[in-house]
Amino acid sequence: MPAPRKYPDELRERVVREVRTSGRPVAHVAKDLGIHKEALRGWVRQAEADKGGTGLIC
């Protein structure tokens, strides 16, 4: 059984949307929200993969 997620799915979706729409670097958004930048970067990459996109936002 996988470990429970630290952040709710709704928060993940909202933060990924913030990165996409703001044009700000992942590290800046993560710092502002108190989320580790590599965690947020992984969420963005996963959202792109789920969407079928090939572009990475780093």
mmCIF file of the N, C-alpha and C atoms, coordinates in Angstrom:
data_MODEL
# 
_entry.id   MODEL 
# 
loop_
_atom_site.group_PDB 
_atom_site.id 
_atom_site.type_symbol 
_atom_site.label_atom_id 
_atom_site.label_alt_id 
_atom_site.label_comp_id 
_atom_site.label_asym_id 
_atom_site.label_entity_id 
_atom_site.label_seq_id 
_atom_site.pdbx_PDB_ins_code 
_atom_site.Cartn_x 
_atom_site.Cartn_y 
_atom_site.Cartn_z 
_atom_site.occupancy 
_atom_site.B_iso_or_equiv 
_atom_site.pdbx_formal_charge 
_atom_site.auth_seq_id 
_atom_site.auth_comp_id 
_atom_site.auth_asym_id 
_atom_site.auth_atom_id 
_atom_site.pdbx_PDB_model_num 
ATOM 1   N N  . MET A 1 1  ? 0.854  -1.181 0.000   1.00 0.00 ? 1  MET A N  1 
ATOM 2   C CA . MET A 1 1  ? 0.000  0.000  0.000   1.00 0.00 ? 1  MET A CA 1 
ATOM 3   C C  . MET A 1 1  ? 0.897  1.241  0.000   1.00 0.00 ? 1  MET A C  1 
ATOM 4   N N  . PRO A 1 2  ? 0.647  2.202  -0.924  1.00 0.00 ? 2  PRO A N  1 
ATOM 5   C CA . PRO A 1 2  ? 1.479  3.398  -0.975  1.00 0.00 ? 2  PRO A CA 1 
ATOM 6   C C  . PRO A 1 2  ? 1.252  4.299  0.236   1.00 0.00 ? 2  PRO A C  1 
ATOM 7   N N  . ALA A 1 3  ? 2.246  5.093  0.524   1.00 0.00 ? 3  ALA A N  1 
ATOM 8   C CA . ALA A 1 3  ? 2.152  6.041  1.637   1.00 0.00 ? 3  ALA A CA 1 
ATOM 9   C C  . ALA A 1 3  ? 1.119  7.120  1.289   1.00 0.00 ? 3  ALA A C  1 
ATOM 10  N N  . PRO A 1 4  ? 0.451  7.661  2.295   1.00 0.00 ? 4  PRO A N  1 
ATOM 11  C CA . PRO A 1 4  ? -0.516 8.735  2.024   1.00 0.00 ? 4  PRO A CA 1 
ATOM 12  C C  . PRO A 1 4  ? 0.199  9.978  1.486   1.00 0.00 ? 4  PRO A C  1 
ATOM 13  N N  . ARG A 1 5  ? -0.482 10.712 0.655   1.00 0.00 ? 5  ARG A N  1 
ATOM 14  C CA . ARG A 1 5  ? 0.099  11.914 0.073   1.00 0.00 ? 5  ARG A CA 1 
ATOM 15  C C  . ARG A 1 5  ? 0.124  13.043 1.093   1.00 0.00 ? 5  ARG A C  1 
ATOM 16  N N  . LYS A 1 6  ? 1.203  13.803 1.044   1.00 0.00 ? 6  LYS A N  1 
ATOM 17  C CA . LYS A 1 6  ? 1.372  14.917 1.969   1.00 0.00 ? 6  LYS A CA 1 
ATOM 18  C C  . LYS A 1 6  ? 0.481  16.100 1.577   1.00 0.00 ? 6  LYS A C  1 
ATOM 19  N N  . TYR A 1 7  ? 0.294  16.269 0.261   1.00 0.00 ? 7  TYR A N  1 
ATOM 20  C CA . TYR A 1 7  ? -0.492 17.386 -0.244  1.00 0.00 ? 7  TYR A CA 1 
ATOM 21  C C  . TYR A 1 7  ? -1.734 16.848 -0.955  1.00 0.00 ? 7  TYR A C  1 
ATOM 22  N N  . PRO A 1 8  ? -2.891 17.451 -0.705  1.00 0.00 ? 8  PRO A N  1 
ATOM 23  C CA . PRO A 1 8  ? -4.127 16.996 -1.370  1.00 0.00 ? 8  PRO A CA 1 
ATOM 24  C C  . PRO A 1 8  ? -4.066 17.239 -2.881  1.00 0.00 ? 8  PRO A C  1 
ATOM 25  N N  . ASP A 1 9  ? -4.800 16.434 -3.626  1.00 0.00 ? 9  ASP A N  1 
ATOM 26  C CA . ASP A 1 9  ? -4.831 16.555 -5.084  1.00 0.00 ? 9  ASP A CA 1 
ATOM 27  C C  . ASP A 1 9  ? -5.296 17.932 -5.534  1.00 0.00 ? 9  ASP A C  1 
ATOM 28  N N  . GLU A 1 10 ? -6.237 18.523 -4.823  1.00 0.00 ? 10 GLU A N  1 
ATOM 29  C CA . GLU A 1 10 ? -6.750 19.842 -5.197  1.00 0.00 ? 10 GLU A CA 1 
ATOM 30  C C  . GLU A 1 10 ? -5.639 20.887 -5.138  1.00 0.00 ? 10 GLU A C  1 
ATOM 31  N N  . LEU A 1 11 ? -4.789 20.797 -4.114  1.00 0.00 ? 11 LEU A N  1 
ATOM 32  C CA . LEU A 1 11 ? -3.673 21.733 -3.986  1.00 0.00 ? 11 LEU A CA 1 
ATOM 33  C C  . LEU A 1 11 ? -2.690 21.525 -5.128  1.00 0.00 ? 11 LEU A C  1 
ATOM 34  N N  . ARG A 1 12 ? -2.381 20.283 -5.429  1.00 0.00 ? 12 ARG A N  1 
ATOM 35  C CA . ARG A 1 12 ? -1.458 19.978 -6.524  1.00 0.00 ? 12 ARG A CA 1 
ATOM 36  C C  . ARG A 1 12 ? -1.955 20.575 -7.834  1.00 0.00 ? 12 ARG A C  1 
ATOM 37  N N  . GLU A 1 13 ? -3.227 20.371 -8.132  1.00 0.00 ? 13 GLU A N  1 
ATOM 38  C CA . GLU A 1 13 ? -3.797 20.886 -9.375  1.00 0.00 ? 13 GLU A CA 1 
ATOM 39  C C  . GLU A 1 13 ? -3.745 22.409 -9.426  1.00 0.00 ? 13 GLU A C  1 
ATOM 40  N N  . ARG A 1 14 ? -4.073 23.042 -8.312  1.00 0.00 ? 14 ARG A N  1 
ATOM 41  C CA . ARG A 1 14 ? -4.077 24.505 -8.265  1.00 0.00 ? 14 ARG A CA 1 
ATOM 42  C C  . ARG A 1 14 ? -2.671 25.068 -8.456  1.00 0.00 ? 14 ARG A C  1 
ATOM 43  N N  . VAL A 1 15 ? -1.688 24.442 -7.823  1.00 0.00 ? 15 VAL A N  1 
ATOM 44  C CA . VAL A 1 15 ? -0.315 24.934 -7.907  1.00 0.00 ? 15 VAL A CA 1 
ATOM 45  C C  . VAL A 1 15 ? 0.259  24.699 -9.303  1.00 0.00 ? 15 VAL A C  1 
ATOM 46  N N  . VAL A 1 16 ? -0.027 23.566 -9.907  1.00 0.00 ? 16 VAL A N  1 
ATOM 47  C CA . VAL A 1 16 ? 0.431  23.300 -11.280 1.00 0.00 ? 16 VAL A CA 1 
ATOM 48  C C  . VAL A 1 16 ? -0.183 24.328 -12.219 1.00 0.00 ? 16 VAL A C  1 
ATOM 49  N N  . ARG A 1 17 ? -1.452 24.620 -12.036 1.00 0.00 ? 17 ARG A N  1 
ATOM 50  C CA . ARG A 1 17 ? -2.122 25.629 -12.864 1.00 0.00 ? 17 ARG A CA 1 
ATOM 51  C C  . ARG A 1 17 ? -1.455 27.000 -12.681 1.00 0.00 ? 17 ARG A C  1 
ATOM 52  N N  . GLU A 1 18 ? -1.062 27.317 -11.450 1.00 0.00 ? 18 GLU A N  1 
ATOM 53  C CA . GLU A 1 18 ? -0.373 28.583 -11.166 1.00 0.00 ? 18 GLU A CA 1 
ATOM 54  C C  . GLU A 1 18 ? 0.945  28.667 -11.936 1.00 0.00 ? 18 GLU A C  1 
ATOM 55  N N  . VAL A 1 19 ? 1.698  27.585 -11.948 1.00 0.00 ? 19 VAL A N  1 
ATOM 56  C CA . VAL A 1 19 ? 2.977  27.568 -12.672 1.00 0.00 ? 19 VAL A CA 1 
ATOM 57  C C  . VAL A 1 19 ? 2.727  27.788 -14.163 1.00 0.00 ? 19 VAL A C  1 
ATOM 58  N N  . ARG A 1 20 ? 1.754  27.100 -14.705 1.00 0.00 ? 20 ARG A N  1 
ATOM 59  C CA . ARG A 1 20 ? 1.467  27.189 -16.143 1.00 0.00 ? 20 ARG A CA 1 
ATOM 60  C C  . ARG A 1 20 ? 0.984  28.571 -16.556 1.00 0.00 ? 20 ARG A C  1 
ATOM 61  N N  . THR A 1 21 ? 0.107  29.163 -15.778 1.00 0.00 ? 21 THR A N  1 
ATOM 62  C CA . THR A 1 21 ? -0.516 30.427 -16.192 1.00 0.00 ? 21 THR A CA 1 
ATOM 63  C C  . THR A 1 21 ? 0.318  31.655 -15.843 1.00 0.00 ? 21 THR A C  1 
ATOM 64  N N  . SER A 1 22 ? 1.120  31.575 -14.788 1.00 0.00 ? 22 SER A N  1 
ATOM 65  C CA . SER A 1 22 ? 1.867  32.750 -14.355 1.00 0.00 ? 22 SER A CA 1 
ATOM 66  C C  . SER A 1 22 ? 3.133  32.978 -15.162 1.00 0.00 ? 22 SER A C  1 
ATOM 67  N N  . GLY A 1 23 ? 3.708  31.900 -15.690 1.00 0.00 ? 23 GLY A N  1 
ATOM 68  C CA . GLY A 1 23 ? 4.969  32.035 -16.403 1.00 0.00 ? 23 GLY A CA 1 
ATOM 69  C C  . GLY A 1 23 ? 6.164  32.187 -15.473 1.00 0.00 ? 23 GLY A C  1 
ATOM 70  N N  . ARG A 1 24 ? 5.911  32.097 -14.178 1.00 0.00 ? 24 ARG A N  1 
ATOM 71  C CA . ARG A 1 24 ? 6.991  32.208 -13.194 1.00 0.00 ? 24 ARG A CA 1 
ATOM 72  C C  . ARG A 1 24 ? 7.724  30.879 -13.076 1.00 0.00 ? 24 ARG A C  1 
ATOM 73  N N  . PRO A 1 25 ? 9.003  30.926 -12.718 1.00 0.00 ? 25 PRO A N  1 
ATOM 74  C CA . PRO A 1 25 ? 9.755  29.675 -12.538 1.00 0.00 ? 25 PRO A CA 1 
ATOM 75  C C  . PRO A 1 25 ? 9.171  28.815 -11.419 1.00 0.00 ? 25 PRO A C  1 
ATOM 76  N N  . VAL A 1 26 ? 9.299  27.523 -11.584 1.00 0.00 ? 26 VAL A N  1 
ATOM 77  C CA . VAL A 1 26 ? 8.805  26.570 -10.597 1.00 0.00 ? 26 VAL A CA 1 
ATOM 78  C C  . VAL A 1 26 ? 9.383  26.876 -9.220  1.00 0.00 ? 26 VAL A C  1 
ATOM 79  N N  . ALA A 1 27 ? 10.665 27.174 -9.155  1.00 0.00 ? 27 ALA A N  1 
ATOM 80  C CA . ALA A 1 27 ? 11.320 27.425 -7.873  1.00 0.00 ? 27 ALA A CA 1 
ATOM 81  C C  . ALA A 1 27 ? 10.703 28.616 -7.144  1.00 0.00 ? 27 ALA A C  1 
ATOM 82  N N  . HIS A 1 28 ? 10.307 29.647 -7.870  1.00 0.00 ? 28 HIS A N  1 
ATOM 83  C CA . HIS A 1 28 ? 9.718  30.835 -7.238  1.00 0.00 ? 28 HIS A CA 1 
ATOM 84  C C  . HIS A 1 28 ? 8.328  30.538 -6.688  1.00 0.00 ? 28 HIS A C  1 
ATOM 85  N N  . VAL A 1 29 ? 7.533  29.837 -7.480  1.00 0.00 ? 29 VAL A N  1 
ATOM 86  C CA . VAL A 1 29 ? 6.183  29.479 -7.027  1.00 0.00 ? 29 VAL A CA 1 
ATOM 87  C C  . VAL A 1 29 ? 6.279  28.564 -5.812  1.00 0.00 ? 29 VAL A C  1 
ATOM 88  N N  . ALA A 1 30 ? 7.173  27.587 -5.872  1.00 0.00 ? 30 ALA A N  1 
ATOM 89  C CA . ALA A 1 30 ? 7.338  26.649 -4.764  1.00 0.00 ? 30 ALA A CA 1 
ATOM 90  C C  . ALA A 1 30 ? 7.757  27.367 -3.490  1.00 0.00 ? 30 ALA A C  1 
ATOM 91  N N  . LYS A 1 31 ? 8.700  28.288 -3.601  1.00 0.00 ? 31 LYS A N  1 
ATOM 92  C CA . LYS A 1 31 ? 9.170  29.025 -2.424  1.00 0.00 ? 31 LYS A CA 1 
ATOM 93  C C  . LYS A 1 31 ? 8.046  29.851 -1.808  1.00 0.00 ? 31 LYS A C  1 
ATOM 94  N N  . ASP A 1 32 ? 7.275  30.514 -2.657  1.00 0.00 ? 32 ASP A N  1 
ATOM 95  C CA . ASP A 1 32 ? 6.162  31.337 -2.168  1.00 0.00 ? 32 ASP A CA 1 
ATOM 96  C C  . ASP A 1 32 ? 5.130  30.514 -1.409  1.00 0.00 ? 32 ASP A C  1 
ATOM 97  N N  . LEU A 1 33 ? 4.945  29.261 -1.834  1.00 0.00 ? 33 LEU A N  1 
ATOM 98  C CA . LEU A 1 33 ? 3.904  28.423 -1.248  1.00 0.00 ? 33 LEU A CA 1 
ATOM 99  C C  . LEU A 1 33 ? 4.425  27.439 -0.199  1.00 0.00 ? 33 LEU A C  1 
ATOM 100 N N  . GLY A 1 34 ? 5.747  27.420 0.007   1.00 0.00 ? 34 GLY A N  1 
ATOM 101 C CA . GLY A 1 34 ? 6.312  26.523 1.015   1.00 0.00 ? 34 GLY A CA 1 
ATOM 102 C C  . GLY A 1 34 ? 6.331  25.067 0.601   1.00 0.00 ? 34 GLY A C  1 
ATOM 103 N N  . ILE A 1 35 ? 6.461  24.837 -0.705  1.00 0.00 ? 35 ILE A N  1 
ATOM 104 C CA . ILE A 1 35 ? 6.516  23.486 -1.251  1.00 0.00 ? 35 ILE A CA 1 
ATOM 105 C C  . ILE A 1 35 ? 7.915  23.288 -1.807  1.00 0.00 ? 35 ILE A C  1 
ATOM 106 N N  . HIS A 1 36 ? 8.475  22.097 -1.621  1.00 0.00 ? 36 HIS A N  1 
ATOM 107 C CA . HIS A 1 36 ? 9.804  21.840 -2.147  1.00 0.00 ? 36 HIS A CA 1 
ATOM 108 C C  . HIS A 1 36 ? 9.767  21.944 -3.662  1.00 0.00 ? 36 HIS A C  1 
ATOM 109 N N  . LYS A 1 37 ? 10.762 22.631 -4.228  1.00 0.00 ? 37 LYS A N  1 
ATOM 110 C CA . LYS A 1 37 ? 10.749 22.887 -5.676  1.00 0.00 ? 37 LYS A CA 1 
ATOM 111 C C  . LYS A 1 37 ? 10.786 21.615 -6.512  1.00 0.00 ? 37 LYS A C  1 
ATOM 112 N N  . GLU A 1 38 ? 11.484 20.589 -6.032  1.00 0.00 ? 38 GLU A N  1 
ATOM 113 C CA . GLU A 1 38 ? 11.539 19.346 -6.804  1.00 0.00 ? 38 GLU A CA 1 
ATOM 114 C C  . GLU A 1 38 ? 10.201 18.597 -6.768  1.00 0.00 ? 38 GLU A C  1 
ATOM 115 N N  . ALA A 1 39 ? 9.480  18.732 -5.667  1.00 0.00 ? 39 ALA A N  1 
ATOM 116 C CA . ALA A 1 39 ? 8.143  18.136 -5.599  1.00 0.00 ? 39 ALA A CA 1 
ATOM 117 C C  . ALA A 1 39 ? 7.235  18.810 -6.627  1.00 0.00 ? 39 ALA A C  1 
ATOM 118 N N  . LEU A 1 40 ? 7.253  20.125 -6.647  1.00 0.00 ? 40 LEU A N  1 
ATOM 119 C CA . LEU A 1 40 ? 6.420  20.863 -7.596  1.00 0.00 ? 40 LEU A CA 1 
ATOM 120 C C  . LEU A 1 40 ? 6.843  20.573 -9.032  1.00 0.00 ? 40 LEU A C  1 
ATOM 121 N N  . ARG A 1 41 ? 8.129  20.500 -9.283  1.00 0.00 ? 41 ARG A N  1 
ATOM 122 C CA . ARG A 1 41 ? 8.609  20.200 -10.631 1.00 0.00 ? 41 ARG A CA 1 
ATOM 123 C C  . ARG A 1 41 ? 8.091  18.826 -11.078 1.00 0.00 ? 41 ARG A C  1 
ATOM 124 N N  . GLY A 1 42 ? 8.086  17.870 -10.163 1.00 0.00 ? 42 GLY A N  1 
ATOM 125 C CA . GLY A 1 42 ? 7.559  16.543 -10.483 1.00 0.00 ? 42 GLY A CA 1 
ATOM 126 C C  . GLY A 1 42 ? 6.074  16.580 -10.781 1.00 0.00 ? 42 GLY A C  1 
ATOM 127 N N  . TRP A 1 43 ? 5.329  17.382 -10.036 1.00 0.00 ? 43 TRP A N  1 
ATOM 128 C CA . TRP A 1 43 ? 3.890  17.508 -10.280 1.00 0.00 ? 43 TRP A CA 1 
ATOM 129 C C  . TRP A 1 43 ? 3.632  18.087 -11.666 1.00 0.00 ? 43 TRP A C  1 
ATOM 130 N N  . VAL A 1 44 ? 4.416  19.105 -12.026 1.00 0.00 ? 44 VAL A N  1 
ATOM 131 C CA . VAL A 1 44 ? 4.241  19.738 -13.338 1.00 0.00 ? 44 VAL A CA 1 
ATOM 132 C C  . VAL A 1 44 ? 4.560  18.738 -14.437 1.00 0.00 ? 44 VAL A C  1 
ATOM 133 N N  . ARG A 1 45 ? 5.645  17.998 -14.281 1.00 0.00 ? 45 ARG A N  1 
ATOM 134 C CA . ARG A 1 45 ? 6.014  16.993 -15.286 1.00 0.00 ? 45 ARG A CA 1 
ATOM 135 C C  . ARG A 1 45 ? 4.952  15.912 -15.395 1.00 0.00 ? 45 ARG A C  1 
ATOM 136 N N  . GLN A 1 46 ? 4.421  15.479 -14.265 1.00 0.00 ? 46 GLN A N  1 
ATOM 137 C CA . GLN A 1 46 ? 3.389  14.452 -14.285 1.00 0.00 ? 46 GLN A CA 1 
ATOM 138 C C  . GLN A 1 46 ? 2.126  14.969 -14.960 1.00 0.00 ? 46 GLN A C  1 
ATOM 139 N N  . ALA A 1 47 ? 1.771  16.218 -14.695 1.00 0.00 ? 47 ALA A N  1 
ATOM 140 C CA . ALA A 1 47 ? 0.589  16.812 -15.328 1.00 0.00 ? 47 ALA A CA 1 
ATOM 141 C C  . ALA A 1 47 ? 0.774  16.881 -16.835 1.00 0.00 ? 47 ALA A C  1 
ATOM 142 N N  . GLU A 1 48 ? 1.976  17.225 -17.283 1.00 0.00 ? 48 GLU A N  1 
ATOM 143 C CA . GLU A 1 48 ? 2.257  17.259 -18.721 1.00 0.00 ? 48 GLU A CA 1 
ATOM 144 C C  . GLU A 1 48 ? 2.145  15.867 -19.334 1.00 0.00 ? 48 GLU A C  1 
ATOM 145 N N  . ALA A 1 49 ? 2.691  14.870 -18.629 1.00 0.00 ? 49 ALA A N  1 
ATOM 146 C CA . ALA A 1 49 ? 2.625  13.490 -19.129 1.00 0.00 ? 49 ALA A CA 1 
ATOM 147 C C  . ALA A 1 49 ? 1.188  13.003 -19.183 1.00 0.00 ? 49 ALA A C  1 
ATOM 148 N N  . ASP A 1 50 ? 0.395  13.335 -18.172 1.00 0.00 ? 50 ASP A N  1 
ATOM 149 C CA . ASP A 1 50 ? -0.998 12.922 -18.136 1.00 0.00 ? 50 ASP A CA 1 
ATOM 150 C C  . ASP A 1 50 ? -1.787 13.575 -19.272 1.00 0.00 ? 50 ASP A C  1 
ATOM 151 N N  . LYS A 1 51 ? -1.409 14.800 -19.582 1.00 0.00 ? 51 LYS A N  1 
ATOM 152 C CA . LYS A 1 51 ? -2.081 15.560 -20.638 1.00 0.00 ? 51 LYS A CA 1 
ATOM 153 C C  . LYS A 1 51 ? -1.639 15.080 -22.017 1.00 0.00 ? 51 LYS A C  1 
ATOM 154 N N  . GLY A 1 52 ? -0.492 14.421 -22.070 1.00 0.00 ? 52 GLY A N  1 
ATOM 155 C CA . GLY A 1 52 ? 0.031  13.959 -23.347 1.00 0.00 ? 52 GLY A CA 1 
ATOM 156 C C  . GLY A 1 52 ? 0.956  14.967 -23.987 1.00 0.00 ? 52 GLY A C  1 
ATOM 157 N N  . GLY A 1 53 ? 1.339  15.976 -23.232 1.00 0.00 ? 53 GLY A N  1 
ATOM 158 C CA . GLY A 1 53 ? 2.231  17.011 -23.763 1.00 0.00 ? 53 GLY A CA 1 
ATOM 159 C C  . GLY A 1 53 ? 3.672  16.545 -23.780 1.00 0.00 ? 53 GLY A C  1 
ATOM 160 N N  . THR A 1 54 ? 4.462  17.232 -24.597 1.00 0.00 ? 54 THR A N  1 
ATOM 161 C CA . THR A 1 54 ? 5.871  16.880 -24.671 1.00 0.00 ? 54 THR A CA 1 
ATOM 162 C C  . THR A 1 54 ? 6.743  17.977 -24.093 1.00 0.00 ? 54 THR A C  1 
ATOM 163 N N  . GLY A 1 55 ? 6.205  19.157 -23.884 1.00 0.00 ? 55 GLY A N  1 
ATOM 164 C CA . GLY A 1 55 ? 7.000  20.262 -23.366 1.00 0.00 ? 55 GLY A CA 1 
ATOM 165 C C  . GLY A 1 55 ? 7.159  20.186 -21.858 1.00 0.00 ? 55 GLY A C  1 
ATOM 166 N N  . LEU A 1 56 ? 8.350  20.520 -21.404 1.00 0.00 ? 56 LEU A N  1 
ATOM 167 C CA . LEU A 1 56 ? 8.600  20.537 -19.965 1.00 0.00 ? 56 LEU A CA 1 
ATOM 168 C C  . LEU A 1 56 ? 8.678  21.965 -19.482 1.00 0.00 ? 56 LEU A C  1 
ATOM 169 N N  . ILE A 1 57 ? 8.119  22.210 -18.339 1.00 0.00 ? 57 ILE A N  1 
ATOM 170 C CA . ILE A 1 57 ? 8.196  23.528 -17.723 1.00 0.00 ? 57 ILE A CA 1 
ATOM 171 C C  . ILE A 1 57 ? 9.104  23.369 -16.519 1.00 0.00 ? 57 ILE A C  1 
ATOM 172 N N  . CYS A 1 58 ? 10.258 23.975 -16.580 1.00 0.00 ? 58 CYS A N  1 
ATOM 173 C CA . CYS A 1 58 ? 11.215 23.812 -15.477 1.00 0.00 ? 58 CYS A CA 1 
ATOM 174 C C  . CYS A 1 58 ? 11.614 25.110 -14.874 1.00 0.00 ? 58 CYS A C  1 
# 
